């Protein structure tokens, strides 16, 4: 089935297919007040704004942002006045997260170097044979 990204409303199944998420994930984001689908009986229908929010949620998760940070940023969106505050908050969070990620990478690089040195030392002492 071809999904129209400009469709006004999408079902939970269409959302799952379009964004490669599970129904459980969508319900979880709804419970965390990140998504606000239209309820028609027991059906959930997702509007364009929900799709835009889900794109940002998934991007934020990929970058390692907490769901609370994502929610705070999404809640800053102002349909009337633009999204300047939202963009500023996202920028600030991104700067902080990038610094955290770079620090983690530096720690990981150090751990890798130490492990390589330990392996080389063990091999040099003949304690183990070099792995293929």
N, C-alpha and C positions, 0 to 999 in steps of 0.2 A: 504494500500500500504506500503510495506517495503522500507525504504529509505536506500540507501547505503552511509554511511558517507565518504567513500573513492571515491565516484563518482567525476569525474573531475568538472562537472558543475551541478548546481541545479537551478531550476526555483524559482520564488518568492513563489509559492505555496508550493513547497517542503521545502524551507527555513522556511516558516511560520509553517508548520507541524512539522518539525524537532526541531525547537527552541521555539515553542509555542509563537510566536509573530504574530502581525498583519502585513498585507502588508503596512499599514500606518506607522507602526514603522520602517520597513525596508526603506521605502522612506524617512522618517525623518532622519534616520542615514545616508543615502546617502546625503541628503541635508546638513547635518552638517559635511560632508567630513570625515565620519567615515568608510563608506563602499564604495567600488568602483566596482560595478558590471559591467560586460561586457554588452554593449547595442547592441542588434541585432534587428533593427527596433524599435518596441515599447516594446520588451521583455527585461527583465533583467535576466542575467544569473550570478550566484554566484559561484566563484571558491573556492578552498580550503582556500586560504588566507582570503577570505571574511568570511568563516565559522569560521576560527580561530579568526578573529577580532570580529565577533559577539559574540563568547563565552566570550571573554575578556570584551566586552562592557557590556554584561549582568551581568557578575561577578562584574565589577566595579560599575554598578548601584546598585546591591544588597548590596554592601559594602558602598554605599552612596557617591561615587565619583561623581564630576561634569562631565558633558559631555566634557567640555574643558580639564579637567585633563586627562580624558580617551583618548581624541584625541591626546594630547601632548605625552602621553606615547606610544600609538600605532604608532605614527609617528617616534619614535626613533628606530623602528625595522630596522635592516640592514641585508639584505639577505646575503651579502658577509661577513661581519665581525662579525656575530652573534648578539646576543641581550643583551649584557652586559649593555649597556647604558639604554636600556628599562627596564631591570630587576632592575637596581639601582634606576631609577626614580620610578618604581612601589613600590619598597621597602620603599623609602622615603615617598611617598604618603600614603602608608599603615600605617606607623608609626604615621604620623600626624592624619590620620583618626581614628586610634585606640584610640589615646589620646582624640580626640573630642568625640568619642562614649562613652568612659569611663567617661568623664566629664558629658555628657548628662545622663548617667545611674546614676551617683552620685546625680545629680539634681532631677532626677525622683525618686530615692530611698528616698530622703529627702521629696519630695512632697507627696509620698505615706505614709510615716511615719506621717507627719503632718495631712494628711486627716484621717488616722486611729485614731489618737489621738483626733481629733475633733469629729469624729463619736462616739468614746467611751465616750467622755465627754458629748455629747448630750444624749446618752443612759443612762449614769450614773445619769444625772440630771432629767431623766424621761421625757425629752422633746419629745422624739420619742420612738417608740418601736423597739426593735432589729429586723433587717431584717432576714429572714430565710436563 
